Amino acid sequence: MGFEFMHTARQYLLYSISFVLYCLTAPLRLLSSRSPSSEKSPKNRKKKILIIVAVVAIAIIVSAAVIIGQFFVQQQKQSSPEAPNVKFMTFKVGKQEIAVGESTNVLINVLNSEDKVIDGARVVMTIEPSGYEPYLSISNSTIQLPTFLGKDARTGEVKDSITAAASPAKEAVYVVKGMVFVNGIQTDIKEFPLTIHQ
């Protein structure tokens, strides 16, 4: 794709440079083909030079816009690869309401639906809103997943636990999110509310 882009950009540059050179040599052609009557009219000469300068400027602007547009389209295609089909098969919480001092387990199972080996997958667990750390703890906020060897490969059930150490109020509600990432690309997200009682 990079070669095609460079080839296209080179073509646009060559066309625009040829056009600019053609326009820049236009005054010489005009001077050489000028009739004696036109030599006596400096106003016409100024008008022609202004038109030529305007045409050259427009050509340069259009060429630059086309090349920059092509560059940004290419960069966007390269920076947004398609997310692989690796998703939660199970994301289930044991208890959605716990008291201070209690824990709840989250069962996780991830499925690969791609017909290829998938490596570099992980599950990231987060809690919202931020600032939950004095009240809640996650046993494993990042779970590295084993290599998926092909289509329909699964991780098997992985257990993560959340413990309530304290509560900022008589009752507090948090949102627990689980996100699947493959080589830094998010492929799935699940969430559930978690209520803490004093």
C-alpha positions as CSV (number, residue, x, y, z in Angstrom):
1,M,0.0,0.0,0.0
2,G,2.9,2.3,0.8
3,F,4.4,1.7,-2.7
4,E,1.1,2.5,-4.4
5,F,0.7,5.7,-2.4
6,M,4.3,6.9,-3.2
7,H,3.7,6.0,-6.9
8,T,0.4,8.0,-7.0
9,A,2.0,11.0,-5.1
10,R,5.0,10.9,-7.6
11,Q,2.6,11.0,-10.5
12,Y,0.7,14.0,-9.1
13,L,4.0,15.8,-8.4
14,L,5.3,15.2,-11.9
15,Y,2.0,16.4,-13.4
16,S,1.9,19.5,-11.3
17,I,5.6,20.3,-11.8
18,S,5.1,19.9,-15.6
19,F,2.1,22.3,-15.5
20,V,4.0,24.8,-13.4
21,L,7.0,24.8,-15.8
22,Y,4.6,25.2,-18.7
23,C,3.0,28.2,-17.0
24,L,6.3,29.7,-16.1
25,T,7.6,29.6,-19.6
26,A,4.3,31.1,-20.9
27,P,5.6,34.7,-20.6
28,L,8.6,33.9,-22.9
29,R,6.3,32.4,-25.5
30,L,4.0,35.5,-25.2
31,L,7.0,37.8,-25.6
32,S,8.3,36.0,-28.6
33,S,4.9,35.8,-30.3
34,R,3.9,39.4,-29.5
35,S,2.8,41.6,-32.3
36,P,4.1,45.2,-32.6
37,S,0.8,46.6,-31.5
38,S,0.7,44.6,-28.3
39,E,4.2,45.9,-27.3
40,K,2.6,49.3,-27.0
41,S,0.0,48.1,-24.4
42,P,1.8,47.5,-21.0
43,K,-1.6,47.1,-19.3
44,N,-2.4,44.0,-21.4
45,R,1.1,42.6,-20.5
46,K,0.4,43.2,-16.8
47,K,-2.9,41.5,-17.0
48,K,-1.4,38.4,-18.7
49,I,1.3,38.2,-16.1
50,L,-1.2,38.4,-13.3
51,I,-3.3,35.7,-14.9
52,I,-0.3,33.4,-15.3
53,V,0.8,34.0,-11.7
54,A,-2.8,33.2,-10.5
55,V,-2.9,30.0,-12.6
56,V,0.5,28.9,-11.2
57,A,-0.6,29.5,-7.6
58,I,-3.9,27.6,-8.1
59,A,-2.0,24.7,-9.7
60,I,0.4,24.5,-6.8
61,I,-2.4,24.7,-4.2
62,V,-4.5,22.1,-5.9
63,S,-1.5,19.7,-6.3
64,A,-0.5,20.2,-2.6
65,A,-4.1,19.6,-1.5
66,V,-4.4,16.3,-3.5
67,I,-1.0,15.0,-2.2
68,I,-1.8,15.9,1.4
69,G,-5.3,14.3,1.1
70,Q,-3.8,11.1,-0.3
71,F,-1.3,11.1,2.5
72,F,-3.9,11.4,5.2
73,V,-6.2,8.8,3.7
74,Q,-3.2,6.4,3.6
75,Q,-2.2,7.2,7.2
76,Q,-5.8,6.6,8.4
77,K,-5.9,3.2,6.7
78,Q,-2.6,2.2,8.2
79,S,-3.5,3.4,11.7
80,S,-6.9,1.7,12.0
81,P,-6.4,-2.0,11.4
82,E,-9.4,-4.2,11.6
83,A,-10.0,-5.6,15.1
84,P,-9.8,-9.4,15.2
85,N,-12.9,-11.4,16.2
86,V,-11.8,-12.3,19.7
87,K,-14.6,-11.8,22.3
88,F,-15.9,-12.7,25.7
89,M,-17.7,-16.0,25.7
90,T,-18.3,-15.6,29.5
91,F,-18.1,-12.5,31.6
92,K,-20.1,-13.3,34.7
93,V,-20.1,-11.9,38.2
94,G,-20.9,-14.0,41.3
95,K,-22.5,-11.3,43.4
96,Q,-23.4,-7.7,42.3
97,E,-23.9,-6.6,45.9
98,I,-21.3,-7.0,48.6
99,A,-20.6,-5.7,52.1
100,V,-17.3,-4.2,53.2
101,G,-14.8,-7.0,53.8
102,E,-16.5,-9.3,51.3
103,S,-15.4,-10.4,47.8
104,T,-17.1,-11.3,44.5
105,N,-15.7,-13.4,41.7
106,V,-15.8,-12.6,38.0
107,L,-15.6,-15.6,35.6
108,I,-14.0,-14.9,32.3
109,N,-13.8,-17.0,29.2
110,V,-12.6,-15.6,25.8
111,L,-13.3,-17.1,22.4
112,N,-11.3,-16.8,19.2
113,S,-13.5,-16.8,16.1
114,E,-10.6,-16.1,13.7
115,D,-9.3,-18.9,11.5
116,K,-5.7,-18.2,12.5
117,V,-3.4,-18.2,15.5
118,I,-4.0,-15.2,17.8
119,D,-1.2,-14.2,20.2
120,G,-0.8,-11.1,22.4
121,A,-4.4,-11.2,23.8
122,R,-5.2,-9.9,27.3
123,V,-8.2,-8.8,29.4
124,V,-8.0,-5.5,31.3
125,M,-10.4,-5.0,34.3
126,T,-11.3,-1.4,35.3
127,I,-13.6,0.2,37.8
128,E,-15.4,3.5,37.4
129,P,-15.6,6.2,38.6
130,S,-11.9,6.7,39.2
131,G,-10.6,7.0,42.7
132,Y,-12.0,3.6,43.8
133,E,-8.6,2.3,45.0
134,P,-9.2,3.0,48.8
135,Y,-12.4,1.1,48.7
136,L,-12.1,-1.7,46.1
137,S,-9.2,-3.9,45.0
138,I,-9.0,-6.2,41.9
139,S,-6.9,-9.3,42.3
140,N,-5.7,-9.2,38.7
141,S,-6.4,-6.0,36.7
142,T,-4.5,-7.3,33.6
143,I,-4.9,-11.0,32.6
144,Q,-2.6,-12.2,29.9
145,L,-4.4,-14.8,27.8
146,P,-2.8,-17.9,26.3
147,T,-2.1,-18.2,22.6
148,F,-5.3,-19.1,20.6
149,L,-4.2,-21.8,18.2
150,G,-7.1,-21.5,15.8
151,K,-10.8,-20.9,15.3
152,D,-13.1,-21.7,18.3
153,A,-10.1,-21.8,20.6
154,R,-11.0,-20.7,24.2
155,T,-9.1,-19.7,27.2
156,G,-11.2,-21.7,29.6
157,E,-12.7,-20.1,32.7
158,V,-10.4,-17.6,34.4
159,K,-11.3,-16.3,37.8
160,D,-10.7,-12.7,38.9
161,S,-11.9,-11.4,42.3
162,I,-12.9,-7.9,43.6
163,T,-12.8,-7.1,47.3
164,A,-14.5,-4.3,49.2
165,A,-12.0,-2.8,51.7
166,A,-14.2,0.1,52.6
167,S,-17.1,2.3,51.3
168,P,-17.2,6.0,50.8
169,A,-20.9,6.1,51.9
170,K,-23.5,3.9,53.3
171,E,-24.0,2.5,49.8
172,A,-21.8,3.1,46.8
173,V,-22.3,1.9,43.2
174,Y,-19.4,1.3,40.8
175,V,-19.2,0.0,37.3
176,V,-16.8,-2.9,36.6
177,K,-15.6,-3.2,33.0
178,G,-13.8,-6.0,31.3
179,M,-12.1,-5.3,27.9
180,V,-10.4,-7.7,25.6
181,F,-7.3,-6.4,23.7
182,V,-5.3,-8.2,21.0
183,N,-2.0,-6.5,20.3
184,G,-3.3,-3.2,21.7
185,I,-6.5,-3.3,19.7
186,Q,-9.8,-3.4,21.7
187,T,-12.0,-6.3,20.4
188,D,-14.7,-6.5,23.1
189,I,-16.1,-4.9,26.3
190,K,-18.5,-6.0,29.0
191,E,-19.6,-4.4,32.2
192,F,-21.8,-4.8,35.3
193,P,-22.8,-2.6,38.3
194,L,-21.3,-3.4,41.7
195,T,-22.9,-2.1,44.9
196,I,-20.9,-1.8,48.1
197,H,-22.7,-1.7,51.5
198,Q,-21.1,-0.6,54.8
